[in-house]
Amino acid sequence: MTGMVIRTGGTRTKTGEQLDEQLENIAASVESNIGESAGSVSFSALRENTDEVLGVFKDVLTAPEFRADKVTLARTQLRGAIARRNDDAHAVAEREFAGVVYGKDSPYGWDMQYATVNRITRADLQDFYKRYFFPANIVLGVWGDFDTAGMKAKIEKLFSDFAVEQPPVPEFPKAGGQAAPGTYLAVKKDVKQTFFSIGQLGGEFKDKDYPALVIMADILGGGFHSRLVQRVRTRWGTPTTSARTGTRTTTTPVCSKFRAAPNRSPPWRPSRRFRKRWTAYERPT
């Protein structure tokens, strides 16, 4: 919610709507977002409007107002997302898979609930912002059509008064114990596809083997060229089926995901060979 309202809530001098109008008139944007392990405030602008948009970007990043009406709007939007979250069978599988792998007592396995969303106040967002948005906790990058030395000097001058200090932020929570092997079902009878997720706790982004793992995941299930898709679509002749693997960047599962039409029963014998290969990678030499 903080990531939403940093931008929509406006700054101390302008509302979110005033920022919208200003930026739309010059084909620019300033956006904010906070995900599982990182947050961002970003801007995009034409070269001739860079200075104006940089000023807006700086105000949104350093002086968000978190206006109460936008906090209420964000809360309503999140409640709507909760109400609709079982409409998409794929999303149900993803959510329940995370709960199984991490456990419901882990923040990585938590689900957003009405009660927790309802308790969040404007003061909570302001406190969260103050705790995490300070110079020592921010990396600023700029790319585009500009002179490097001139842009560096411009940014240093623009942010010279942004001197907030905070203690170092706490580390991310560690993932819990390994989930018990087994078959877990989240039954949704009003859909025409079935979603399979197979996985386990894997490495972190900082692991030395992470690049190799990304390449392995792409070869195994990264797109139409991958082995899983070739096996499922081409050799099994199931055109409505896709398969892929993926990695995430914190202490999260490395997993393979399968999607198949429910009226067709594909032979799952290759999955055993997959698990053996997976185990071999988890102990690299």
N, C-alpha and C positions, 0 to 999 in steps of 0.2 A: 504494500500500500504506500509506503514511503516513496518507492521508485515511481509510482504513478503520480503522486501529488506534488513531488518536487517541481514538475513541469506544469501540470494542470492548475496547481494552486497559485501560480504567479510568483511575483517577487514583491519586495517591499514597496516598489513604486508603480508596478503595473499588474493588473489581473491577468489570469491565464487567457481570457478572451482578447485583451488588448495585445498580448504577445502574439496570439494567433493571427490577428489582423495585420500587425506590423510585419511578421515574417512571411505571411502569404503574399503581401504586396510586393515583396522583393524575391519571391521564389526561393525562400530559405526555410530551414527548419532547425529547431532545437528540441531534442527529445531526451527523456530520462527513463531509466529502467534499472531494476535490481532483480537479479536472478538468485540461483542457489548459492553461488560462491563469489559473486562479484556484482558490482553495480556500475552504472555508467551514466554520464551526461554527455551528449554528443551534439555537434552542429554540422550543417551543410549549407554552403552559400556560394554564390557566384563571386568571382574574383573582385569585381568592383564594389561588392557589398560586404567584404570581409570584415572591415573595421566595425561596421554597425552590428553585424551578427556576433562578432566576438564580444561586444559589449553586452548583448543579451545573454550569450552563453555564460559569461562571467557572473552576471546577476543571478541567473537561475542556479548556477553551481554554488555560489557563495552566500546568497541572500534569499532563499525560498521562503515564502510566507505561509504556506500550508493553510490556505483559507478554509474556514469551516465548511462552507458549502461544497467544496471539492473533496474534502474528507468524507462527507456524507455520500457524495456521488460515487467515490471509489468504493466505499463500503457496500453500496447498493449493487455496483457492478460485480464485486466479488461474491456477494450473496447470489446473484444471478448465475455466476459461473458454478457455484456449488449446486444450485438447483438443476443445472443442465449437464452436470459432469457424467451422469450415467447414460446420456443419449448416445455417446460415441463408444462403441465396444472396444475399439483400440485403446482409448484413454483409460477405460476400466482395467484392461489387462496391464497397461503400464503402471497404473497406480497400485494395483494389488500386488504386482510383481515386486515393486519397491518395498511394500510393506512386508512381504515374505522374506526378501533377502536381508533387509536391514533390521526388521522387527518394528513393531508399532511403538516401542519405547524410544526409538532413535529418531532424531529430527529428520533424518533422510527418509524415514518411513512414515512420517506424520502426514495426515490429511488435513486440509483446511476445513474448518467446521464453522457453522453459524455462530456458535457461542464464542469462539475465539475471535472471529471477525468483529462481532458486535462489541467486544470489550476494548477494541483499539480506539484510542482517542487522539485528538490533534496533538496533545502534549506528548503522547507516546511517539508520534512521528517526529516531532521536533527533537525529542531526546535521542532517538535513534540517529537522526541526521547529525546532531552535534557530536555523537560518539564516534561516528565512522567517517564523516566527511571533513577531513582536515589535511593540510598539505603533505604531511609525512606519510599519509595513507593513500595518496593519490598518484597515479602515473598519468601524465598528460602527453598525448601524441597528436601531431598535426601532419597531414599530408595533402598535397594538391599543388596548384599553380601559384607559387610564391617564391620569393627570395629567402633562403634559409636563414641567413644572418639577420635580415630585417624582421622576419617573423619571430625569431627567438627574442630579439630585443623588444618587440612589441608585446609579447606575452609576458616577459619578465616585468615590464612596466605596468601592464594591465593588472597583474596579480600581485603587485608589490605590497598591497595592503591586506592581502589574505594571509594572515600570520597566526591563525588559530593553532593552539597546541593541545594535544591530548596524550594520555599514556598510550603505549602500544596496544593495539586491539588484541583480544584473546584469540587463541588458535581455534580452528574449526574443530567441532566435535569429532572424535574418532568413530569409525564405523563399529558396530557391535559384532558379536560373534557370528560364525558361519551358520546360515539357515540349515535346518535339517533337510536332507534330500527327500524328495517326495513329489507327488502330483497334487497341485492345488487348483481348484476350480472356482471361477467367478461366473456363474451361470446367467446368461442374458438371452432369453428365448425369442425375442422379437427382432433378431437380426439374421442375415443370410450368410454371414461369414464367421469364421472362427479364428481367433488370434492365439498364437502360442508364443510363450517367452521362456527361454532356457538361458540360465546364466548363473553367475556366482560373484562373490566379491573379488575385485581385481586390483590392479595397480593404480597409482596416483599419477597425475600429470608430471610430477617431478621425477618419477622413476626413470632410471637409465634405459629401461626396456620399452618405455612408452611409444617412441617412434616406430619401433618394430611391431608393436602391438597394433598400432593404427594401420600399418601396411597389411598385416595379417588379416585384420578385420575387413579391410576393403577387398582383399582377394577372396575371402570366404563369402562375404555377403554385402559388398558395398554398392551394388547396382546391377544393371542388366548384364554386365560382363562377368559377374561374380560366379563362383562355383555353385553356391546354393540356388541362385536364380536359374542358372543353366540346368541344374539337375531338376528342379521343381517344374519349371515352365517348359523346357525343351524336351527333356527325357521322360518326364512323367505326363507331359501334355496337359498341364493345369493352368490355363491362361489367366485365370482370376487370382492366381496365387503369387505372392511375392515373398522374398526372404531376405533378411539382411542381418548384419552384425553391427555393433557400435561400441564406442568407448566414451567415457565421460571423464571430466577433468579433475575430480576430487576423489576422495575415498569412496568410490561408487562401483557398482558391478560392471564387469566386462561381460557382455551378454550377447546372445544370438536370439533373434526374434523371427518367428515364422507367422505368415498370414495365409490361410487357406480357405477355400470354399468348403462348407460343412458337408455337402452331399457327396464329396469325393474322399476316399480313404487312402491317402498316399502311403507307400511303404516307408516306415520310419527307421529301417535298419541302418542307414548311414549315420544316424544320430549317435550310435555307440562309438563309431570311429571318430566322430567329431569330439566326443567327450575325452577320448584317449589323447587326441592331439592337443586339446585344450590343457589337459593336465600336464602334458609334456612342456608346453610353453610356460606354464606357471612356475616351472622350475628350470629356468634357462641356464645354459652352461656357457 
